[in-house]
Amino acid sequence: MTPRHSLAALAVAVVAGSLVTAGTTAAEADTGITVVEAHNDWTNNGKLVLSLDAPTAVKDIKVSLRSVDTQQTVATLTHLVLVSGTAENGTWTNRGRVQLPDLGSYRIDVSAADEGGDTLDATSAGYFSYAVQTNLKDVQVDRTRADYDHRSVTIHGHLMGRWPGSGAVTPMGGMPVGVSSYMEYTDVTTAEDGSFSATLPVTSDYQNNIRAMFSYDPNHLFYNQSSSKSFPITIKKTATKIVEKPSTAKVPFQGVVESTSATLLWDSPTGWQPLVGKTIGSNAFGDNSQRTTDATGTAFFPATQPLWSNFSIDFGWPSDDLFLADAHASREILVVQPAAFESFSATRSDAGSVAISGDLTFDGNWTPATIPVDIQFSATGKGNWTTVATASSANWDGWGYGFSETAPATGAGYWRARFTGAPQFENAVSPVVFVAAP
C-alpha cells in the first residue's frame, strides 16, 4: 500500500502544476521550434500557459490534452492568443476557459509551425492540472490577545472553490480544514455553506499565531490547497507579587533573622488575591528552601544563618500558569558591624590644652572608609557633653585604629571620645577620664 504522505506529495505536485517540461520530449523533432513551458495558469485554473521559441513567427498552434490514465484526447485547443512576448518568443493562452470532462491531470501535446517552415510535434510537453482553485474566505479570529480569562482563540471563515470549466465560485461543504497554532492543531469539517469554526487553547509562550488551511484530502485530489493569513496571538500575563515580611530588617553582627513570611498574590479583577497551594522558593536559608502557601497565600520560612554582612533575603515563584507572571521579591537586611574603643587617654600637656589619644577596633566583617572621632568635654562627667575637637580619621597603628588630638582646656573636667558609625556600624563611646586644672 502506498503511504498516505506519498499520495499527498503526488497530489500536491500535480495540483500545483509542478510537473512541467521545459522544452520538448524525445518525440519532438529538432526543428528549431521549442517548448519553453506548458502548464495550467497558476492564478486561473481554466487557462493554459504555453511558451514557444522559434526562428520566425509561430502560427497554426494546436494543443491536445490527453488523459494521463487512458491516453485519450479529451480536448483540442486552437486559435490560441499571444499574451506576452513576440510571435517568435512568447506566451500563448486559450480563449475562454478550458472545458474538460473531469478534474484531473492531463498530458499536453503541442503541434505548431512558423513562417519559415519549421514545424513542431511534441508529446508530453507538460501537464495541465484541471483542478478546483480553493480559497479560504472571510477568515477572522475572535481575539488576537489571550489572557487569564480568555485562554483560547476561535478562528472561523468559509472555504470556497472556483471551478475550472465555468469559473463559478461555490461553497465547499463537507471538506476538511486544518487549524494550527504552534503545538495545537485540530481538523474541522466545513458546513454545506462552506463555513467552518475551530477553537484552540493557548498553551505556550511560543504560540504566537493561528491560521487555517485546506490541504491534502484523499477524496478530493484535484482541489488545490489554500491557506488563510496567519493571525497574531499575544499573551497578556496577569501581574503577581510576593509581599515579604522578615521579623526584623536590622540585626547585630552574627545575628539572625528569626523568621520571614512571604505572601503570594495575583492581581484579580476584584483586587489582589492570594495564590493558595503554590511553592515559593528562596536561597536565603542555607540550602535552597521551598515552602507552600496556605489559605492566605502565605508561606513561612525559618531563621537565617548567622549574618556577618548585609544580606539579601530573596524569594521567587516560577509561575505554573501561562497567564500569570513570575513573582520575585527581595529584602535587604542591615547587619550592624561592631565598633569599640580599645584604649583612651587624656593628659594635660600645658596650662591651656589637653592631649587626647586612643585606639578603636572593628571586630566585624568591615572597617569604615573614614573613621572620624569626636573629642568631648563635660565639667561634671554626668551629661552636657560638648564636642571641642574632632580627629578627622583614625588610622591603623598595629594595635587598632589610632587617633590623637590636642584640645584647648584651662579648667578641670572630664574627657571622652565618641565614634558615630550608624547605621552601618555601632556607635561607640570611650571610657571617661578626669583631667585636673593646671
N, C-alpha and C positions, 0 to 999 in steps of 0.2 A: 504494500500500500504506500502511495506517495505521501510523504509527511505534509501536514497542513501548511507549515511555513514555506515549503517548496511550492505548493499550489499558489500560495499568496504571492510569492515573489514572481511567479509566472504571470499571474493575473495583473499585478501592478505594472509589470513590464509591458504587457500587451495593451492594457488600458491607457497607459501613459504614452503609447505610441513609440516606445523606445527601440522597437525592432525596425531600425531604419537602415537601408543600404545606401551608403554614399557611393554613387556610381552604379554601374550595371553589373549583372552577374556574368557567369561564364557563357550563358546562352546569347549574350549581346555581342553582335559582331563589332569589330573595331572599325567603325565607320566615320569617326570624328564627332559624332553626337554622343554626349554622355549625360547620364542622370546624376545630378548633384545631390538631390534629396527627393524622396517621395513618401508622403505620410499624410495623416489627417491633421487638420489645423488644431493646434493645442487649445486655442481660445474659442473655436467654433466647431462643434462636433459634427456639423453637416457639410464641412468643406474639405477639399483636397488641397494639399500643397505639393506642387511638382516644380522642381527647379531643373532646367536643362542648360547645357553649354554646347554651342555648335559653332562651326566656322562661319556660317551665314545664317540669315534669319530663318527661325524654325516655323514650320507650317504643318498642317494636317496631323495634329496630335490626337491620339486615341488612347484612352486608359481603360483597361479591363480590370474589374475587380472580381477575384475568384475566391470561392470558399476555401479556407485552409483545410477543412475536413473533407469536402467532396471534390475539390479542384474544379468545380463547375463555375462558369462565368455567371455572376448574378447581376452585374450591371456594366454598362459600357458608357463612358463619358467622352463626348466630343465637344467641339466648339468651346474649348477652354479659353479663359480670358487672362491676358497678361496683366498682372497686378503690381509687379515691381521689376526693375531692371530693364533689359532690352530683349528684343526677339532673338538675339544671339546668345545672351547670357541673362536669363530672367526667370521669374517665378510665375507660375500659372495656377489658376484655380477654376473650379466649375461654376457655371451659372446656377442659381438657386441652391438647393440642398441635395445631397446625395440620397437616393432612395434605395434602400436595401431591404430584403425580406425579414432579416433577423439581426439582432445585436450579435456582435462577434468580431473576430479579426479576419481581415481579407487581404489576400495577396494582390499586390499591384503589378500589373504587366503594362508596359508602355511601348507604343509604336509611334514613330514620328519621322518627318523628313524635313530637310531645309532647302532653301532656294538653290543651293549649289549642287543639289543632287544627292547629298548624303542621306542615309536612312538609319533608322534605329528600330530594333526589335528586341526589347529587353523583357525577360521574365523575372519575377521576384525582385523587382526594383525597390520594393519597400512594402510596408504593411499599413493598412488602413484600419484603425480601431473604430468600429461603429458602436459607440457607447453612449450611455446616458451621462450627461455632464451634471453632476450633483452640486448643490450649493447649500451651505448652512446659512439660513437667512434669519434676520432679526434676532440674532443671539444676544442675550443680555444676562446679567447676573443680578441677584437681589442685593448684593453688597460687595464692596471691594476691601472692606476692613472688618476683620474678625476681632471680637473682644470677649470679655468674660461672660457676657450674657448672650452672645451670638457666636457660637463655636462652629458654624458650618456655613457653606456658600452654596446657593442653588443657582444653576445655570439652565436656561431654557431658550427655545427657539423653534425653527421649522427646518426640516430637510426637504429641499425642493430638487426637481430634476428637469433638465432641458433635454427633450428627445431629439435625436439626430435627424430624423426624417422630416419632422414638422417644425422643429424649433420651439414647440409648445413647452411651457414650464408648468409642471403639475406637482402636487404634493407627493412625497414618497412615504406612504404609510407602510407599517409593518417592517421597517428597516432598523437594523441595529446602529445605535450611536454610542460611541465610547466617550466617557468624560474622565479626564485625568487631571490630577493636581499633585505633583511630586510623587509620593508613595501611595497616594489614594487614587483608586480607579473604580469605575463601575460602568456597566453596559445597561442601556435602556432601549426600549423599542418604540419607534415613532407611532403615534396615533394615525387614524385614517387621514387627517388633515396635515400630516407630516410633522405635527408638533411633538416636542419631547421636553422633559424636565428631569433633572437629576440633582441630588443634593449630596455633597461630600463633606465629611467632617474635616476641620482644620486641626492637624495633629503634630505639626512640626514647624520649627522656626524657618526651615528651608522651603516651606510650602508657600511660594510667593506668586503663583499664578494658577489659573484654571482655564481649560479650553475643552471644546467638544470636537469630535472627529468622526466622520464616516469613512471607514477604511475597507478592509477586505471582508467580503461576505460570500461564502461558497455558493449561496443560492442566487447570487446576482453578480456574476463575474464581470460583466461589462457595464458596471456602474462605477464611474470614476470616483476616486476618493476625494474628499474635501474636508476642510478644517475651518473652524471659526478662528477669529483672532484670539490671542492669549490675553485674558483679563488679569490685571494685577491683584494680588492679595497682600494686604499689610496686616500685621498683627499688633494690636494695642495691648500692652501689658498693664494691668492694674497695679498701682503702687502698693508696696508693703513697707513696713518699718519694724525695727526692733527698738524697744524702749529699754534702756539698760540702767539698772539701779544698783550700784555697788553699795555695801554697807558704809563705806567711807571713801572719800576721794583723796585723803591725805593720811599717810602712815609714817611713823618714825623709821629710821634706818633699821633694816632687817625686820620690820613689822609686816603684818599680813592683812589683807582684806578678808574679813571673816566670812562673808557670803556675798553673792551677787545674784540678782534676779534679772531675767531677760524676757520681755513680753513681746510676742509676735502679733502684729496687727495687719489687717488689709483694709484698703480704702473702699468700703462697700458703698452702695447707693445711699445708705442711711447713715453713713459716717464710719469712722474707724471701728472695726470689729475684730475680736480675737480669732486667731487661727489655732484650732484645737488639734491635739494629737500630732503635731509637727515636730521634727527633730532639729534642734538648734545645736550648732557645734561651736567650740572655742578651743584655742590652743593656749589659753591663759592659766590653766590649772594643771600644770605638769604635762602628762600625756594628753593627746587630743581628747577632749571631753565632750560628750554628747548627752543632751537631756531632752525629754519630751514635754511639750507644752500641755498644761492642764486645761480645765474648762474656761479659765480666764485668759488662755493663751500664754501663760507664764511658765517658764522653766527656771529651776533653782540650781545654782552651781556652788560648789564647796569653796573653802578658803584657798587663797593663792599660796604659793610657796613664799618663804621669807623674801622680801624685796630689798635689793641693795641700791637700786637706782630707779629713776622714773620708769613707770611700767604702763603698757597699754593693754587693757582688757578688751579683747576683740571677740565679736560674735558674728556668725554667719548662718543664713538659711538658704541653701540652694533650692530654689522653687521646684516643687513636684507638680506644678500646674503650669501649662504653657502660657496661660493668660494672667498669671501672677508674676510680678518681677521678683528677682532675688532680693534678699534683705541683708544689710550689713549694719553693724554698729561698733563704735569704738569709744572707750572712755580712758582718758589719761589719769593715772594715779600718781600723785606727787609723793615722792619719797624724800623726807626731810633729812638732810645729811648732818651728822653730828659736828659740833664745834665746841671747844673748851679752852680755857686759859690754863696752860701748863705751869706758868710762873708769872709773878708780878711783883715789882718793887718800886718804891717811891722814896727818894732821899733828897735832903736839901743839898743843893750844890753851892748856894751862896745866900746872902740875905734876901735876895729878890726872886729866887727861882728854885724849882724842884725838878730833879732829873727822874724821868719815868722810863721804865723798860719792862720787857716781859716776852713771853712766848705763847702762841696759840697752836693748838693741834686740831687736826681734822682726821678722825679715825674712820671715816666712811669710805665711799667709793670715789668721791670727787674732792677737789680743792677749788676754792673760788679763784677766779682770774685775777681779781684785785682784792686786797684784804685791808680795808680802812679800819682804824681803831680810834675810838673817841676816848680822850683823857678827861675824866670828870672829877669835880671837887664838890665837897659838902662840908659845911662848917661843923655839923653835928654827926654826920655819918648815918643819919636816920632818915634822910629824904632831902628834897630840894637840891638834887644833883644838877650841876651845871657843867656843860662841856666847855672846857677852856682851851683845848688844843686837839688836833686830830693828826695821828700818824697816817699818812696817805695810803701806805700799803706795807703790810708785814712781808718779810722775805725769809726764805729758808736759811737757817743758820746752823744746821746739823742736829739741833735738838727739837726744833719746831719752827714756827714762822715768827721770827723775832721782830720786835718793834722797839723804838726808843724815841723819846721826845722830851724837850725841856719846856716846862710850863711856868709862867710867872706866878709867884706866891710870896707874900710877905708875912702872913699870919699862920697860926696853927690850923690844922684841919685834916680832913680825911680824903683819901685819893683812891680812885679805882679806874679800870679800863673796861670799855664796852664794845663788843662787836655785834653789829646788826646784820644778820645774814638772811632774814626771812625774804621770800617764802621758801627758798631752796635749802637754806642752811638754818640751823638752830641759832637763836640769839644767845650770846654768852656774856657773862659779867665776871670780872676777875675778883679775887679776894680784896677786901678793903684794907688800906694801910694808912696809919696815922703818921703825920709829919708835924713835928713841933715847930714853934715860932723860932726865928733866929735869936 
